[in-house]
Amino acid sequence: MSDILNIVLLGLENAGKTTLLNTLKGEQFRDTSTTIGINVDLINYNGYKFQAIDVGGQRVFRDTLWPQYTKLASGVIFIFDIFDKGKLSEAKKWFDEIQTWVTKKAVFLFLANKIDLKEERKDFMSLDDVIKSFNLERFSLYPEQSFRIFEVSAKTGENVDVAIKWLFEKLSEQVRKQTNLSFIFVHNSDFELIYVNSEKVKVLEKLLLKHVSQLRKNNMKTSFLNVDEYKLFFYVEPQFSIIFGAKNIYKQFFLNVALEIANELKTNHLPLTEYKPELDGIISRILIKEK
C-alpha cells in the first residue's frame, strides 16, 4: 500500500462535500462554490493522515471521474443532504452505481449531512427515512463490506470525528486480521499506560513491563517473547515502550510500525504524561500504511 491513503468524497451538487473537506482541514465554515472537477488535499485530522479527493457532483463528473477515483480508493464517503428530497431518486441511483465500483476491501461511509439545520427547518429526512430510501439494510447481508451511516454536520463538525474514527478503525482492523495482531501497549518512562487497544489483555501488563524493565537495564531496544498463545514484540526507548502481541509475529512489519510510532511520539508527543486520543489515529494510520 502507498504511503498516503486515498479517501474519495462523493455526492450530488451542494451535498456538503467541500464543506466537509474544509472541516477536515480545520478551517472555519465559509460559503463554498460548486466543485469543478476535483479538489485534492492532504489531511491530518486527529492523527489520521490521508489524501481526501473531493469530486464534483455534476453529471459530467459522475460519468467520468466518479468511477475512476472510487475504484482506487481505500475509503469512500458518500454525502447526502437530508433536506434535498427533490434529488433523492437521483442520489439513490448514483449511490447504487457507486456500489458496483467500490472494492470489497474499501470502507464505505454514508454521511447524512446538515443536521445543524434541524432546529430551524422541519422538512428533513430522518435517519430511518434515509436508511429506507437508500435501502441501506442490504449491507447487513454483505459482512465483507465495511459500511456504516452517520448523521453529521459538515458545517459545525458534529459527529464528523466519530465517523472518521470509525472509517480508520475499520481500515486498521483489516490490517490486524491480516497480521493476526491482537494488541498494542504504549507506556511512558514511568511505566504508566498511555495506550492500549484491547482491554482484554491488561492482565498481561505486569509481566510485560517486567520484561521492558529488563530490556532497559541491558540497553536493548527490541526483543521477542512467547507468552501463552501470544508472540510478543517489544520496542523500548528511554521515554516510552511499545509492545505488540500477535498470533504470528512478522518481525520486519512490527519493527517498521514500531519505528514509525516511535518517530511520531518523539517528534510530537513527548513527554507522554497521559493517554493521547490521537494515538488511535496515529497507530491506525501507521498500521495501514505499512501493510
C-alpha positions as CSV (number, residue, x, y, z in Angstrom):
1,M,0.0,0.0,0.0
2,S,1.2,3.5,-0.8
3,D,2.2,5.9,2.0
4,I,-0.9,8.0,1.6
5,L,-4.4,6.6,1.7
6,N,-6.9,7.8,-0.8
7,I,-10.3,8.7,0.6
8,V,-12.8,9.8,-2.0
9,L,-15.8,12.1,-1.2
10,L,-18.8,11.7,-3.4
11,G,-22.3,13.2,-3.5
12,L,-24.6,15.3,-5.7
13,E,-24.2,19.0,-6.0
14,N,-24.4,21.0,-2.8
15,A,-24.5,17.9,-0.6
16,G,-21.7,19.3,1.5
17,K,-18.5,17.6,0.2
18,T,-16.3,20.7,0.1
19,T,-17.6,21.9,3.4
20,L,-16.7,18.5,4.9
21,L,-13.2,18.8,3.3
22,N,-12.7,22.3,4.8
23,T,-13.8,21.0,8.2
24,L,-11.3,18.1,8.0
25,K,-8.6,20.7,7.2
26,G,-9.5,22.6,10.4
27,E,-10.9,25.6,8.6
28,Q,-13.8,27.8,9.8
29,F,-17.0,27.5,7.9
30,R,-17.4,29.6,4.8
31,D,-19.7,29.5,1.8
32,T,-18.2,27.4,-0.9
33,S,-18.6,27.3,-4.7
34,T,-19.5,24.2,-6.7
35,T,-16.5,22.0,-7.2
36,I,-15.4,21.8,-10.9
37,G,-13.6,18.6,-11.4
38,I,-11.8,17.6,-8.2
39,N,-10.3,19.1,-5.0
40,V,-7.4,17.2,-3.6
41,D,-6.0,17.9,-0.1
42,L,-3.6,16.1,2.2
43,I,-5.4,15.9,5.5
44,N,-4.0,15.4,9.0
45,Y,-7.2,15.0,11.2
46,N,-6.8,13.9,14.8
47,G,-3.7,11.8,13.8
48,Y,-5.3,10.4,10.7
49,K,-3.4,11.3,7.6
50,F,-4.9,10.7,4.2
51,Q,-5.5,12.3,0.8
52,A,-9.0,13.5,0.5
53,I,-10.4,13.7,-3.0
54,D,-13.5,15.8,-3.3
55,V,-15.1,15.0,-6.7
56,G,-17.6,17.3,-8.4
57,G,-21.2,16.3,-8.2
58,Q,-22.3,17.4,-11.6
59,R,-23.5,14.7,-14.1
60,V,-20.4,15.1,-16.3
61,F,-18.1,14.2,-13.3
62,R,-20.3,11.4,-12.1
63,D,-19.9,9.7,-15.5
64,T,-16.2,10.3,-15.9
65,L,-14.4,10.9,-12.6
66,W,-16.5,9.1,-10.0
67,P,-15.8,5.5,-11.2
68,Q,-12.1,6.3,-11.8
69,Y,-11.4,7.5,-8.2
70,T,-13.8,5.2,-6.5
71,K,-12.1,2.1,-7.8
72,L,-8.7,3.3,-6.5
73,A,-10.0,4.4,-3.0
74,S,-9.3,2.8,0.3
75,G,-12.3,4.6,1.7
76,V,-15.4,6.0,0.1
77,I,-17.5,8.7,1.8
78,F,-21.0,9.4,0.2
79,I,-22.6,12.6,1.4
80,F,-26.3,13.2,1.2
81,D,-28.2,16.5,2.1
82,I,-31.1,15.4,4.3
83,F,-33.1,18.4,3.2
84,D,-32.7,17.8,-0.6
85,K,-35.7,15.5,-1.1
86,G,-36.1,16.6,-4.7
87,K,-32.8,14.8,-5.5
88,L,-33.5,11.7,-3.5
89,S,-34.2,9.5,-6.6
90,E,-31.1,10.7,-8.4
91,A,-28.9,10.4,-5.3
92,K,-30.1,6.8,-4.8
93,K,-29.5,5.9,-8.4
94,W,-25.9,7.1,-8.2
95,F,-25.4,5.6,-4.7
96,D,-26.4,2.2,-6.2
97,E,-23.9,2.8,-9.1
98,I,-21.1,3.5,-6.7
99,Q,-21.5,0.1,-5.1
100,T,-20.6,-1.5,-8.4
101,W,-17.2,0.4,-8.3
102,V,-16.2,0.1,-4.7
103,T,-13.8,-2.7,-3.9
104,K,-14.6,-5.2,-1.2
105,K,-11.6,-4.0,0.8
106,A,-12.7,-0.4,0.7
107,V,-14.5,1.1,3.7
108,F,-17.9,2.6,2.7
109,L,-19.2,5.5,4.8
110,F,-22.6,7.2,4.3
111,L,-23.0,10.7,5.8
112,A,-26.5,12.1,6.2
113,N,-25.5,15.8,6.3
114,K,-26.8,19.1,7.6
115,I,-28.3,18.0,10.9
116,D,-27.3,21.5,12.2
117,L,-30.4,22.8,10.4
118,K,-32.9,20.6,12.1
119,E,-34.0,23.2,14.7
120,E,-34.9,25.8,12.1
121,R,-36.3,23.6,9.4
122,K,-38.6,20.6,9.7
123,D,-38.5,19.3,6.2
124,F,-35.6,17.0,6.7
125,M,-35.3,13.2,6.2
126,S,-34.9,11.3,9.5
127,L,-32.2,8.6,9.8
128,D,-34.9,5.9,9.4
129,D,-36.1,7.7,6.2
130,V,-32.6,7.8,4.7
131,I,-32.0,4.1,5.6
132,K,-35.2,3.0,4.0
133,S,-34.9,5.3,0.9
134,F,-31.4,4.1,0.1
135,N,-32.2,0.5,1.2
136,L,-29.2,0.5,3.5
137,E,-30.4,-2.6,5.3
138,R,-29.0,-4.6,2.4
139,F,-25.4,-4.1,3.7
140,S,-26.2,-6.4,6.6
141,L,-26.2,-9.2,4.0
142,Y,-22.7,-8.5,3.0
143,P,-20.5,-8.6,6.1
144,E,-17.3,-8.5,4.0
145,Q,-18.1,-4.9,3.0
146,S,-17.4,-2.4,5.9
147,F,-20.3,0.0,5.8
148,R,-21.9,2.5,8.2
149,I,-24.2,5.6,8.2
150,F,-23.7,8.6,10.4
151,E,-25.8,11.8,10.8
152,V,-23.4,14.7,10.7
153,S,-23.0,18.4,10.2
154,A,-20.1,19.1,7.8
155,K,-20.6,22.8,8.7
156,T,-20.2,22.5,12.5
157,G,-18.2,19.3,12.6
158,E,-20.8,17.5,14.7
159,N,-20.2,13.7,14.6
160,V,-17.5,14.1,11.9
161,D,-14.7,12.9,14.2
162,V,-16.7,9.8,15.2
163,A,-17.4,9.0,11.6
164,I,-13.7,9.4,10.5
165,K,-12.5,7.4,13.5
166,W,-14.9,4.6,12.6
167,L,-13.5,4.6,9.0
168,F,-9.9,4.3,10.1
169,E,-10.7,1.7,12.7
170,K,-12.2,-0.5,10.0
171,L,-9.2,0.0,7.8
172,S,-6.8,-0.8,10.6
173,E,-9.0,-3.8,11.6
174,Q,-8.3,-5.3,8.2
175,V,-4.6,-5.0,8.9
176,R,-4.9,-6.6,12.3
177,K,-6.7,-9.5,10.8
178,Q,-4.1,-9.9,8.0
179,T,-1.2,-9.8,10.5
180,N,-3.0,-11.6,13.4
181,L,-2.3,-8.5,15.6
182,S,-4.1,-8.9,18.9
183,F,-3.0,-5.9,20.9
184,I,-0.7,-2.9,21.3
185,F,0.5,-1.3,24.5
186,V,2.3,2.0,24.8
187,H,3.8,3.0,28.2
188,N,5.7,6.1,29.2
189,S,9.1,6.1,31.0
190,D,7.4,5.7,34.4
191,F,5.6,2.6,33.1
192,E,2.3,4.4,33.1
193,L,-0.2,3.0,30.5
194,I,-0.7,5.6,27.7
195,Y,-2.4,3.5,25.1
196,V,-3.9,0.0,24.8
197,N,-6.2,-1.1,22.0
198,S,-7.7,-4.2,23.9
199,E,-8.8,-4.2,27.5
200,K,-8.9,-8.0,27.4
201,V,-5.1,-8.3,27.7
202,K,-4.4,-5.9,30.5
203,V,-3.8,-8.9,32.8
204,L,-0.5,-9.4,30.9
205,E,0.6,-5.8,31.7
206,K,2.7,-6.6,34.8
207,L,4.6,-9.4,33.1
208,L,5.2,-7.3,30.0
209,L,6.5,-4.3,32.0
210,K,8.9,-6.6,33.9
211,H,10.4,-7.5,30.6
212,V,10.6,-3.9,29.5
213,S,12.5,-3.0,32.7
214,Q,15.0,-5.8,32.0
215,L,15.5,-4.6,28.4
216,R,16.2,-1.1,29.7
217,K,18.8,-2.4,32.2
218,N,20.5,-4.2,29.4
219,N,20.3,-1.2,27.0
220,M,18.3,-3.3,24.5
221,K,15.8,-1.7,22.1
222,T,14.0,-4.8,20.7
223,S,13.0,-8.2,21.9
224,F,10.8,-11.2,21.1
225,L,9.0,-13.3,23.7
226,N,6.4,-16.1,23.8
227,V,3.7,-15.8,26.5
228,D,0.7,-18.2,26.4
229,E,-0.8,-18.1,22.9
230,Y,0.9,-14.8,22.1
231,K,4.1,-14.0,20.3
232,L,5.3,-10.6,21.6
233,F,7.5,-7.9,20.1
234,F,9.0,-5.2,22.3
235,Y,10.4,-1.9,21.2
236,V,11.9,0.2,24.0
237,E,13.1,3.8,24.1
238,P,14.2,5.7,27.3
239,Q,10.9,7.8,27.1
240,F,8.4,5.0,26.2
241,S,7.9,1.4,25.3
242,I,5.7,-0.2,22.6
243,I,4.6,-3.8,22.9
244,F,2.8,-5.8,20.2
245,G,1.0,-9.1,20.7
246,A,0.1,-11.4,17.8
247,K,-0.6,-15.0,16.9
248,N,2.2,-14.7,14.5
249,I,5.0,-12.1,14.5
250,Y,6.1,-10.6,11.2
251,K,9.3,-9.2,12.6
252,Q,10.0,-6.6,9.9
253,F,6.4,-5.4,9.8
254,F,6.3,-4.8,13.5
255,L,9.7,-3.3,13.6
256,N,8.6,-0.8,10.8
257,V,5.4,0.0,12.7
258,A,7.3,0.5,16.0
259,L,9.8,2.8,14.3
260,E,7.0,4.9,12.8
261,I,5.2,5.2,16.1
262,A,8.4,6.0,17.9
263,N,9.2,8.7,15.5
264,E,5.8,10.2,15.8
265,L,5.9,10.1,19.6
266,K,9.4,11.6,19.8
267,T,8.6,14.4,17.3
268,N,5.1,15.5,18.6
269,H,4.1,13.8,21.8
270,L,6.9,13.9,24.4
271,P,6.7,13.9,27.3
272,L,4.0,11.3,27.5
273,T,2.0,12.0,30.6
274,E,-1.5,10.8,29.8
275,Y,-3.5,8.9,27.3
276,K,-3.4,10.7,23.9
277,P,-6.7,10.2,22.0
278,E,-4.9,11.0,18.7
279,L,-2.8,7.8,19.2
280,D,-5.8,5.9,17.8
281,G,-5.4,7.8,14.6
282,I,-1.6,7.7,14.6
283,I,-1.4,3.9,15.2
284,S,-4.2,3.1,12.8
285,R,-2.7,5.2,10.0
286,I,0.8,3.7,10.5
287,L,-0.6,0.1,10.5
288,I,-2.5,0.7,7.3
289,K,0.4,2.5,5.7
290,E,3.0,-0.2,6.5
291,K,0.7,-3.1,5.4
